[in-house]
Amino acid sequence: MSTLPTTLPAWLALLESRHAEAVINMGLERVRAVKERLQLAFSCPVIMVAGTNGKGSTCAMLESVLLRAGYKVGLYIKPHFLDFNERARVNGELATDAMLVAAFNAVEAVRGDTVLTYFEFTTLAIMQLLAGAGLDVAILEVGLGGRLDAVNVIDADVAIVTSVDIDHTDYLGDTREAIGFEKAGIFRAGKAAICSDPVPPQSLIDHAAAIGADLWLMGRDFNYSGDKQQWNYGGRSQRRNSLAYPSLRGANQILNASAVLAALEVLKLDLPVGAQEVRTGLVTVELPGRFQVLPGRPTVILDVAHNPHAAAALNQNLGNMGFHPYTYAVFGSMQDKDIDGVIAAMSEHVDHWCLCDLPLPRAASASELAAKVQIVQPEKAERTVNIFADPGQAYANAMSRAGENDRIVVFGSFLTVAGVMAARKSALH
């Protein structure tokens, strides 16, 4: 065996080169085999979060509230914007390069000749890192779907499905019923299965019943009410009143927060959390790239909305912001997304499109996006459509043209937002 890398960048480069060569069969057999050789197991409660949109927000709120309550919390969240270390947090701190390298070495030591994708290898490594960190609770975000996601080799004590909508159709199917079944794959017999989608697919309900999961449905087992100032949560046996709204902006965050409180209700004997910790945790939670409004003028909003469901929520949030003369959109997308649906959802507010290429073969080109904008968005009096080689250039163009009372919304693929974040960071140095 050749010498293993000793730094995190070298390890990631090796995994990417292996991934490029691997021919992968869908299924969890390979991941499960390596998990057993690692003897990977959690000795604390595990909360697993799947869903089309809202996964990251739900994970971040859970982490924030549980940290406020004094627990040692581990979080696996993805993808990352600038540094791979963002994917693993222990007690609110990013995992160090040394911790990640040790975890990669541990997986490699038992992998044998089992072929793992980049995602499977790094998922096993991060879960191994968290399992050995002496946690009180682990929060694991599912990447894609649920049933066949590498995270699903772990049995969760509480499984949350945030929302079910059309995305990743090549892998998950092209109906909400097909996708709902895939998401419900993280449910376990006898364990709590929480769904905060107000209109859950029947396939999800049926799967929970078939395996004997304890299904908690929004509106039946838990709900919320509120006014402009505060909101209340009601569960099966617990009420929480006079709560502040989450600091994460957007209309859908109250659904995510309700699922968080349902999960805490399920775990109230193992992980009791007081009213003040809930209030403070929700008010102080931060998550980059989810309707993130940056300080300064013009107003800049970063949002990883990349499917019609998320774009509709983003459009609604833009509408709630007050008046801006012009809205500039920096947009880049993967080709397998419903790009027409995303553009249509955003066309009400966008006046000027700055479309960009992205550094992946499966990305749609800026010129393809431009052609779609011309067809999908009805003519606006002063609409412009420009194309750029990367998100940084598209953002620089928007900044050069926008007045101080205008706004720039950067959205679409994670790579679009990450590209703008990197450009802003390098401009500061």
N, C-alpha and C positions, 0 to 999 in steps of 0.2 A: 504494500500500500504506500502511495506517495505521502510525503510529509503534509500534515494538515495545515491550513492557514492559521496564523496566530493573531490576525487582526479582524475586526468586524467587516471592513470594506472588502478584504480579500475573501472572507467566507462568503459574503453576499455575491461577489463576482463568480466564485466557484459554483454556487447554487444556481445562478442564472445561466451559466454555461451548460450545466447538467440538464437544466429544465428545457433548454432549447433542443436538446437531443432526445429527450424522453418521449416515448409513445405511451400514453396513459390510458388505462381502462377506468371508466367511472366505477366507483365502488370504494368501500372502506376496508376491504380485506387487508391491503398492504399496510395502511396506517394502523389498523388494529394490531397486526402482527408486531410492528415495531413498538407500539405502545406497551404491549405485553412484555416484550423483551426489556423495555425501559423500567418495567414495574411502575408505570406512571399511574398514580392515584392521588386524589385529593382527600385530606383528612378534615376538611371544613365544608360548610355548605357551598354549593356551586349554583350560580344563577346564569342561565344561558339565554341570550337574546338574539332572535331572528326577526326578519321582516323586510319588506321592500324599502320602506323609508322609516326613519326614526330610531334605528338601532343604536347609532352612535350617541344620540341625545339621551336615550333611555339608560345606556351604560354609564354615561357621564353623570347623570343625576343620581343613579344608584351609588356610584363611587363617592360623589360629593356628600350625600347624606350619611352614608356609613362611615366615612372618614370623620365627619363632624361628631358622630356618636362614639368616636374613640376606637373604632375597630381597625385592625390591620387588613387592608383591602388590596387584593391583586386584580389587575384589569388587563385583558387582552382585547385590543381594539384595532381596527384597520380601515383602509390602508393608511400609510403615513404621508405627510406632506413634504417634510424636509429631511428628517432623519429616521432611519429604520427603528431606532430606540423608542419612538413615539408609540410603537405597537404594544409595548410591555411596560406596565407601571406597577410598582410595589409601594404601597402607602403614599400614593400621589406623586411619587418621584419616577422619572424615566429609568428603565433598566440601564445599567452601564454597559459599555462595550465588553468589559471583562465578564460580566454575568452572562451576556448573550453568547460570547465565544465559548464559555464553559458548557452552556446548554447545547450549542451546536456540536461540540466535541462528544457530549454524552449520547446524542442521537446517532452520530456517525459511528460511535464505538459498537453499537448493537445493531445497526442497520443491515449489516451483511450485504447480500446482493439484492436486497429489496429496493426497487426503484421508487423514489419519492419525488413528487413535483416540488418546486420552490415553495409553494404555499403549504403543502403537506409537511415538508421538512421543518419549515420555520414555525408552523403551528405546533407540532410536537415539541420542538425545542422550547418555545415560550410557555407551553403548558407545563413542561418539565421544570422550568425555572420557577414558575408560580407555585407548583405543587411542593417544591422544596423550600419555600420562603417563609414557612411558619405563619400562614395567613389565618385570619378569622373567617374570611369569605372570599371567594373567587368569582369574578364576573367575566364571562367569556362571550365575545361577540361572534356570531356566525357570519361567514363571508358571503356565501352564495347559497340560496335555497335553505337547506337544513338537513334533510334526510341523508344526503351524500357529502355533506361538508365535513372536513377533517375534524373539526371541533366536536362533532357528534359521536366520536368514539368515547366520550365522557358521558356519564349519566348525570343529568342535572337534577338538583333538588327542586328547583323552580325553573320552568321554561316560559319565556315570554315571546309571543309573536306580536309585533307592533302594528304592522299594516300589511295588507296583501294587495298588490297591484301588479300590473303587467311590466315585467323587466326580465332581462336575461332569458328571452324566449327560446334561444337555441338550446339551453340546458334544462329549463324548468317547465316548458310548455307555454302555450299562448293564450290560456284562459285563467281567470282568477281561481277557478276550481282546481285546475292542475297545479297551479303555483301554491295554493293553500295546502294541498296534500303534501307537497315538498317541505313547506315550512313546518307543518305539523309533525314532521319526522323527528323533531327534537323532543317531543312529548314522551313521557315515560309512565308506565303503569303505576297507579297509586300515588303519583306525584302531581303537584300543582302545575297546571298548564293555563297560562294567562293570555288572553287575546284582547288587545285594546283597539282592534279595528271595530268600528261601530256596526259594520255590516260584514261579519265574517263569512267566508265561503262555507257552504254546507259540507264540503269535503273535509275541512278542518274539524268541524263539529263531529262528523261521523268517525273520523280517525281517532279522536280523543275517546269517544264512546267505545270504539272497537277494542282499544288497548286498555281501557279502564283507567285513563288519566283523570285527574280531578280538574275539570274544565271551569275556569273563571271567565265569564263573558262580560264585556262592557255593557252596562244597562241592565244586566240580570243579577250579576254577583257583586259588581262594584260600579260606582258612578261618581259623577262630580256635579256640583252646581256652583254658581258664583255670580258676582256682579263685577263692576269695573275695578273695584278696589281689592277684592280678595275672593278666594274660592274654598270650597269644602269637598272633602272626600268621604264617601260612604262605602264601606265594604260589607262582608258577611257579618262580622262581629266587631268592627272597629270603625269609629268615625274620627275624622280629623277636621277641625273647623278653623276658620280665620287664617287660612294659609296665604302666604304671598305668592304671586305668580312666579314661575321659574324665570331666571335671568336670560335663558335661551329664548330668543324672540320667535314669535310665530304662533298662529292659531292652533296648530296641531300639537304644540308642546304640552297642552293640558291633558291630552289623551295619553301622551308618553308618561307624564308625571303621575297620572292615575294608575297606570300599570306598575310604576315604581312603588307606589304606596300599597297596591295589592300584593306585590312580592314581599314587601316588608311585613304586611299583615300575616302572610303565610308563615314567615320565619320569625314571628314575634317572640316565640319562646327561646329560640336559639340566639337571635340577634335583636334584643329589645332596643327600640329607638324612640326617644322622647319627642314631644311636640316641637321644642325649640331647635333640636338637631335637624328635624325635617324642614322647618322654616328656613333656617340658615343655610342648610345644604342646597335647597332649591334656589335661593337668592344668589348664592356665590358660585354656582356651577358655571364652568366655561368649556366651550368646545369650538375649536377653530373650524371655519368653513361652513357653519350652519347658520345662515342668516346673520353672519358676523358683520356688524357695522363698525368700520374703522374710524378712529378719531380724525378730525381735520376736514377740510373742504377742498374740492367737491366731496360730497358723501360717497364713500366706496363701500359696497356690500359684497361679501364673499359667500357663495352658497354652492354646495356640491349637487344642486338639483340636476339630475341627468335622465329623468324619466317624466312622463306627463303628469303623474300624480304629484311628484315633488315640485315640478315647474308651476303647477296650478297653485300650490301652497305658497311658493315664492312670489308669484304674481299677486296673490291676495295680500301678502305681507307688504309688498311694494305699494299697493293701493292704500294701505293703512298708514303710510309714512308721512302724509302731508304733501304739499305741492312742491314739485321740482320742475323747472321749465322743460328740461330735456333729460332723457335717460339714455345713456350709452351702455351697450351690452358687449362684454368680452366673452365670447362663447366658443368652446371647442367640444367635440363629442366623439365617442366611439361610434363606429359605423353600424353596430348591431342594435343601437338604441332606436326608439321611435322618435326620430329627430323632428319629423313633421309635427308630431303631437306636442313636443317640447316648445317648438317655435310658435305654434298656434296658441299654447297656453300663455306665452310671454308677450305675444304681439300687441296686446292692449297697451302696455306701458313702454315698450322699447321704440325709440326714435332712430337711433344710430347703431348699426351693427358693426362690431370689430371682430371679425371671425378669424380663427387661427388654426393652423396645423398643429398636431400633437406628435410627440416623438415615439409613436408606436405604429406598427404596420396595420393594426386593426382600427386605427383612428380614421374618421371621415376627414377628407381634405377640406381646407377652408373654401376652396372654390365649389366643392359639392354643397357645403353648407349655404354658400351664397345663392346658389341656384334654387335651393329649397326655400330660403327666405323670400326670394322674388315671387315664388309661386304661392307660399302659404300665407304670408302677411299681406293683408290688403294694403294698397298704396297709402302711404301717409304723405302729407304735403311736403315735409322736409326730410323724409327718410333717406339715409345713406347706408350703403353696404360696402365695406372694405375688407380685404383679406390680407393676412399676415402670416409670416413663417413660424411664429411661435407666440405663446401667450404674453410674454414680456413685451414684445413689439406691439401687439394689439393693445395692451394696457397703456403703454407709453403714448400711443396715438390718441387713445380716449382721453388721457390726462392732458394732452396738449390742446385738445379741442374743447373740453368741458369748461363751462363757466363755474364760478365758485358756488352758485346755487343749484347747479345740475347734480346728477348722481351717476355713478358708474356701477353697474352690477356685473360681477365676474361670476359666471356659472357654467354648469355642464360637468364634464368629467373632472374627477379629482385632479387629473394632470393639468387641467386649465387653471384651477385655483392654486395648485402647488407651484405652477410656473410663474404666476403673478406674485405669490408669496416670496419665491426665490428672487425675482426681479426687484421687488421692494427691499428685500434684505441686502442685496448687493448694492443697491443705490445708497443705502445708509453707510456703507463702509468706504 
